C-alpha cells in the first residue's frame, strides 16, 4: 500500500488543495456528470533522486461542463516522507 503523508496539489492558477479530504472532494466534483478526460498524453518524465522529485510534460484534453478544453502542461512532483507500507 502506498503511504504518502504529505498530500498537496498546487494548481497553475495558484490555488492550493491540501489534505486527503480536500483532494477527494476536488476530484469528485471535477468528475461530475458530463465531465471527462478525453486524453492525457505524457511526453516526457524525469526524476532527480537527490531532490526526490520528478517532472512530467503532458498534453491534456477534457470535456468540462459541456465544453472541450486542451492544453500543454508540466507537473513537478516532490516526494516527502514517501514510503511504502504493507
Secondary structure, 3 states (H helix, E strand, C coil): CEEECCCEEECCCCCEEECHHHHHHHHHHHCCCCCEEEEEEEEEEEEECCCCEEEEEEEEEEEECCEEEEEEEEEEEECCCEEECC
